Amino acid sequence: GFETLFVVYPQNQTYVVLLTNSASCSTFSFLNYIKASPNLLPERLSLFMENHPTFPLAEPDYTNKRPRDLGPFTTALSALSAARISELDGLILGKTIPELQALMDNGQLTAEVLTTYYLSRIQQIDIDRLNSVMELNPEALEIARALDAERADGAVRGPMHGIPVLIKDNIATGDQMHTTAGAYALRDWQAHRDAFLVKQLRAAGAVILGKANLSEWANYTDPSMPSGFSTLGGQTRHPYGPFDPLGSSTGSAVAVASNLTTVSVGTETQGSILMPASSNGIVGLKTSRGLVSRDYIIPLVDWMDVPGPMGRTVTDVAILLSAMTGVDDNDAATADAANLAGVDFGQFATDGAADGKRVGIFVTADETVEHIIQQYQLADDVAEQQRQAYADMNAAWRALGEQFTTLGMAIVEIDSREMPVTPSPVEALEYGFADSVNRFLANLGSNAPLATLAEVAAINREDAANRVPYGQGYITGSVNTAITAQQYAAIVSENQETAAHSLRHLFDTYQLDGLIVGLDQSYAAAGFPAITVPNGLSENGQPSGLTIIGDFLGEPNLIAIAYAYEQGVQGRVEPDLDKTLADIEAMLAGK
């Protein structure tokens, strides 16, 4: 009933950690923690566990959570009777973008009704419960009505016309909403223009529904802060039960999983799209660096950050991605992806598109197992256990490979000794966070709400209990880092080159279109894309997903592979929200 992790650090510091399969601490959340903790001592482990009690989590006793304002929608919401909501449940719940477009084309649905329906669900099940939406766009219904008028005149902009989208609250919108990264210090900031990707979405006819909650500062506030918490947004909770929702694109994932929006946009540095998407049973795509502009996005580490689409199906993610791409003068990396700008990625989410694609999996050769046994001088009984464990693992990988073969793809077995190298993000984050935020703020000119991350830390210290209730260890660590600019440049270069070389070797040597590597996150530093696809529920009811890495700017092949797997496995299961909400209400009552 335990998962065993061997955590090895320099100077032969080794910790053997037993993780139960309970909800108090998921393997993913623990790994996310230790990767960002250069000095993982037993007392730090205790701190982590103390701050990760059984889910769902109550919020700390603090002020400064932003109230959700339904005022602009009072008339529309009051007009929705219980009978009408029930009717719309049958019409809308779980529908894909193409299905919603068909309903709007034949007059059964309008963008205004669709938007109002999501607002009603947010009112009923999200506010102070799932808590995935931080701020609603007061203009959402006006935008929807205008798009309905265009449709009535025969002018449909494309497959995103009239489709509601939630935007992670570190992505700027030049409207009445705020852009805050969940942080108190940015609580009043309103961007003077849209981020490039938001501009693209508006042009495609999307309805910007609101801002999604996130793990504050993209999960880099303090090691004890749980995923899905921000000072302004509060604690986002898992729709499937008492589980860690993961992050940092927590609200973006939970809202999609709970049918509070059709699709959403998240951002990722290393795992922040894929991990919450996988945990919440949806599809998430971490894009190739440059495919989608990083313009006007509050950064964690700007050279590794990328935005990406999140949805309930691969088709929806592909359609949303098509509306987000484009060459942007404010992000030079987008020039590398010019050939994919404006491409309809939905064409790759079709039957037969993955036929013949080559997908790599890792197995461990017998000689590799024996080498490990000899290297660590394992006792005979332990050695036999290791042999059996590796045999079982190889069998599981090959069973997975057979699924892909059945779906028309070719599986390429690669010895596990060639698994890609994932650079440690610790030093890159420590220096890169303050450096990236400071440059972001400097580029805002007169629109900047403050000048440096050091100012953020100082503002928080004035009332820490209410402004950073879990602390701000990562923030102060980054502000006070001893790492120099020269050292950081070397770290960035080494991380990028190590990860990219490792993946480039595999994709070129084995002529791969996709690669499955379990928990590895080398794709992040390399700038390669990766996608997660739901593949069912665990015994305790928590969703899981399969992550597939693609070649750089290889999203067409990656989407084709993911779509074929999705159609073959049919692994997405809708959450039992009635049970989850009852558990949340019980937790809140006993707080």
MOPE-V386212 format. One line per field, one symbol per residue. psi: psi as a letter, one per 40 degrees, with the letter a starting at -180 (. if undefined). burial: b if it has 16 or more other ideal C-beta (glycine too) atoms within 10 Angstrom, else e. A space follows every 50 residues. Layout:
# MOPE-V386212
psi->???
burial->???
This chain:
# MOPE-V386212
psi->eihhhhhhiiffhhhhhhhieiedhidddddddddegdggiddddddddd egihiihiiigiaehhihhedeedddddehidddddddddddheiidddd dddddeeeiiddddddddddddddedhecdfdhdhiheeddddddddddd ddeeghdaeehehihihifehhhfaeiiheeehddedehhieiiiddddd dddeeihhdahiiihhffffdidehiiehidddahiiheeagiheiaefd dddddddefeidiihaihdgeedddddddefihhhhiihedhiehfhhic hdeeiiiiihieidddddddddediihhdegdddddfdeeheigedeegi hedeheihhhihihiddddddddddefiiddddddddddddddddddddd ddddddeeihhhhhheeeiihhihedddddddddddddddddeebeehdi diddddddddddgddedgeeifdddddddeiehidddddddddddddddd dddddddddefidihhfbeifdddddeiiiihhhfaiideehiiihhhii ihffdddddddddddddddfehhiigddddddddddddde.
burial->eeeeeeeeeeeeeeeebebeeebbbbebbbbbbbbbbeebeeeebebbee bbeebbbebbebeebbebebebbeebeeebeeeeeeebeebbeebbbebb bebbeeeebbbbbbbbbbbbbbeebbbebbbbbbbbbbebbebbeebbeb beeeebbebbbbbbbbbbbbbbbbbebbbbbbbbbbbebbbeebbbbbbb bbebbbbbbbbbbbbbbbbbbbbbbbbbbbbbbbbbbbbbbbbbbbbbbb bbbbbbbbbbbbbbbbbbbbbbbbbbbbbbbbbbbbbbbbbbbbbbbbbb bbbbbbbbbbbbbbbbbbbbbbbbbbbbeebebbebbeebeebebbebbe eebbeebbbbbbbbeeeebeeebeeeeeeeeebeebbeebeeebeebeeb bebbeebebbbbebebeebbbbbebebbbbbbbbbbbbebbeebeeeebb eebbebbebbeeeeebbbbbbbbbbbbbbebebeeeebeebbeebbebbb ebbeebbeeeebbbbbbeebbbbbbbbbbbbbbbbebeeebbbebbbbbb bbbbbbbbbbbbbbbbbeeebbeebebeebbebbeebeeee
